[in-house]
Every structure is written in C-alpha cells, then in structure tokens.
Amino acid sequence: MIESRIIYFDRPGRSNTDETLSLARERAEGLGIKHLVVASTSGATALRAAHIFKGTDVHIVAITLHAGRWQVYRPPDWHLVEQARGMGATFHTATHALVANAERSVRDRFGGISPTELIAEALTLFSVGVKVAVEVSLMAADGNLIPVDQDVIAVAGTDGGADTALVLQPAYSSTLFDLRVKEIICKPHIG
C-alpha cells in the first residue's frame, strides 16, 4: 500500500503556481523523478519552475500553445523563454495532442465532436489542469523530450499559472491508453 497526500486548492488559477511547483519538487525528490513537464503559454510558469527546481537534476520540459493558437491567445514571451532556457529548461511547441489539432478543423467545418476531444472533456471533469497535464505529457513524449518508460511529473493550470501536478507514466499520443496517472499531487477543489 502506498499512502500519499493530495493538496486541494480553494480556487483554481495562477495564485497556486509557486505552491504547485514546490509540491512537485518535493514529490520529485521523494520519488527520484528526473523529468518535469510544464504547460507554459508565456514562458512565465517554466521560468518559475526553473527557479524552484534550481539545484536539482530534474530536466524541465516546457510545452507552449501550438503556434496556430498564438493568434487567439498570444505567442510566448521570448524574453522569459530565453531566461528559462538559460536555466536549463527545454521548450517545445507542437500540435495539441487532444484538442486544437486537425480533428478540431474537421469539427469546425462539419460539426460533431472527435474522440480525442471527448477524452479531453472527460479529463476536465477532474479539472482543466488534469486535462492539460495529460495533454502536455503526450506532446513532450511525441517530441521525444521525456522517456515513456519512467514516471514524470506533469504540471499545468487553469487560465494561466499552475494549479495541478500529477505523477504519471507518459505515453505517445498514438499509444494514449498506455498513459497512467499514478498520483495527484495537487489540484483545485471543484465543488
């Protein structure tokens, strides 16, 4: 039997970023995990992760929104990206594994919902951060930036920053159902 604590935040959002990353570092150290995947739209969350994980041998992989979404949201802040890279973080921009991919284009033109969008919606029943953490780990694996035979910690959030951290065994998007969420470190409490 394994016993572990889960932290539930009162509300989602960026105000939980430092606590989420600190909890992720604590769990990485406790489990000997060497890879952190973090969703980072602007680069700010990746830079915070680089500061909080400074002095560890954890490799940080930051996943940005895919470039096709930059017009809707915004591109990364290249100054923040360069600072985080200078501290050892790797950045990756790719098509989203679950949403905003070619299936969305088909849906937008012809209607309906794709199987991967249905999976994404089911994951948001836990929280937006859980969905994004799973998605960025798929994207990092597809980019060959993390191993799929070792546990990693995936960090994501709701509307900026970080409020969710998971321990998971990643998979490629083509083998999605091999992915295993092993632990929830923290997430927003959703009532």
C-alpha positions in Angstrom: 0.0 0.0 0.0 1.2 3.5 -0.8 0.0 6.5 1.1 0.4 10.0 -0.2 -1.3 13.3 0.5 -3.2 15.4 -2.1 -3.4 19.1 -1.8 -6.7 20.7 -2.9 -6.6 24.4 -3.6 -9.6 26.5 -2.7 -9.7 28.0 -6.1 -8.0 27.4 -9.4 -5.5 29.7 -11.1 -2.1 31.3 -11.1 -2.1 32.2 -7.4 -1.2 28.5 -6.8 1.8 28.4 -9.1 4.6 28.6 -6.5 2.9 26.1 -4.2 2.2 23.7 -7.1 5.8 23.8 -8.2 7.1 23.4 -4.7 4.9 20.4 -4.1 6.1 19.0 -7.5 9.7 19.4 -6.5 9.1 17.8 -3.1 7.4 14.8 -4.8 10.1 14.5 -7.5 12.8 14.4 -4.8 10.8 11.8 -2.8 10.3 9.5 -5.8 13.5 10.2 -7.6 11.8 11.5 -10.6 14.1 13.2 -13.1 11.6 14.8 -15.6 9.1 17.7 -15.2 6.7 18.6 -18.0 5.1 22.0 -17.5 2.5 23.8 -19.6 3.7 27.4 -20.2 1.9 29.7 -22.5 4.1 32.8 -22.0 7.1 31.1 -20.5 6.5 32.5 -17.0 5.5 29.2 -15.5 8.5 27.5 -17.0 10.8 30.2 -15.6 9.2 29.8 -12.1 9.8 26.1 -12.4 13.4 26.7 -13.3 13.9 28.8 -10.2 12.1 26.4 -7.9 13.9 23.3 -9.3 17.3 25.1 -9.3 19.9 22.8 -7.8 18.2 19.6 -8.7 18.9 17.2 -11.6 15.3 17.4 -12.8 15.0 18.1 -16.5 12.3 20.7 -17.2 10.3 20.5 -20.5 8.0 23.4 -21.1 5.2 23.0 -23.6 3.7 26.1 -25.2 0.4 26.6 -27.0 0.8 25.5 -30.6 1.6 28.3 -33.0 -1.9 28.2 -34.5 -3.3 29.3 -31.2 -0.9 32.3 -30.8 -3.3 34.5 -32.8 -6.2 33.7 -30.4 -4.1 34.0 -27.2 -0.6 35.2 -27.6 2.9 33.9 -28.5 5.3 33.1 -25.8 7.2 36.0 -24.2 10.6 35.2 -25.9 12.5 37.1 -23.1 11.0 34.8 -20.5 11.6 31.7 -22.7 15.3 32.7 -23.1 15.7 33.2 -19.3 14.2 29.8 -18.7 16.4 28.2 -21.4 19.4 29.8 -19.8 18.5 27.9 -16.6 18.3 24.6 -18.5 14.6 24.4 -19.5 13.7 22.9 -22.9 10.8 24.4 -24.8 8.6 22.6 -27.2 5.8 23.9 -29.4 3.6 21.3 -31.1 0.1 20.4 -32.1 -2.0 19.7 -29.1 -2.5 16.0 -28.6 -6.1 16.2 -27.5 -7.6 19.5 -28.7 -6.8 22.1 -31.3 -5.4 19.6 -33.7 -6.7 18.5 -37.2 -9.8 17.0 -35.7 -10.8 20.4 -34.5 -10.6 21.7 -38.0 -12.9 18.9 -39.1 -15.3 19.7 -36.3 -15.3 23.4 -37.0 -16.2 22.7 -40.7 -18.6 19.8 -40.4 -19.8 19.7 -36.8 -19.7 16.9 -34.2 -17.0 16.1 -31.7 -13.9 14.0 -32.2 -12.9 11.1 -29.9 -9.9 12.9 -28.6 -12.0 16.0 -27.8 -14.3 13.7 -25.9 -11.4 12.3 -23.9 -10.3 15.9 -23.2 -13.7 16.8 -21.9 -13.8 13.8 -19.7 -10.5 14.7 -18.2 -11.8 18.2 -17.4 -14.3 16.5 -15.1 -11.3 16.3 -12.7 -10.0 19.8 -13.6 -8.7 21.8 -16.6 -5.2 21.3 -15.2 -5.6 17.5 -15.2 -6.6 17.6 -18.9 -3.7 19.9 -19.7 -1.2 17.9 -17.7 -2.1 14.8 -19.5 -2.0 16.6 -22.9 1.4 18.2 -22.4 2.9 14.9 -21.3 1.7 13.4 -24.6 3.2 16.3 -26.5 6.5 16.0 -24.7 6.6 12.3 -25.4 5.8 12.8 -29.0 8.6 15.2 -29.2 11.0 12.6 -27.7 11.7 15.0 -24.8 10.7 12.6 -22.0 11.0 8.9 -21.6 7.8 6.8 -21.7 9.3 4.1 -19.5 9.8 6.3 -16.5 7.5 8.3 -14.3 7.4 12.1 -14.8 5.6 14.9 -13.1 3.3 16.9 -15.3 2.3 20.4 -14.2 -0.5 22.6 -15.7 -3.1 25.1 -14.6 -6.3 26.9 -15.2 -6.2 30.2 -17.1 -2.5 30.8 -16.6 0.0 29.7 -14.0 -0.1 26.2 -12.4 -2.6 24.6 -10.0 -2.3 20.9 -10.9 0.6 18.4 -10.6 0.4 14.7 -11.4 2.8 11.8 -11.2 2.3 9.8 -14.4 3.9 7.3 -16.7 3.7 9.1 -20.1 2.8 7.7 -23.4 2.9 8.8 -27.0 -0.3 10.2 -28.4 -0.5 7.2 -30.7 -0.5 4.9 -27.6 -2.6 7.2 -25.4 -4.2 4.4 -23.5 -0.8 3.3 -22.2 -0.6 6.6 -20.2 -1.1 6.0 -16.4 -1.9 8.8 -13.9 -0.3 7.4 -10.8 -0.8 10.2 -8.3 -2.4 13.5 -8.0 -0.1 15.8 -6.1 -2.4 18.8 -6.1 -5.4 20.2 -8.0 -8.1 22.7 -7.4 -11.0 21.6 -5.3 -14.0 21.6 -7.6 -17.4 21.5 -5.9 
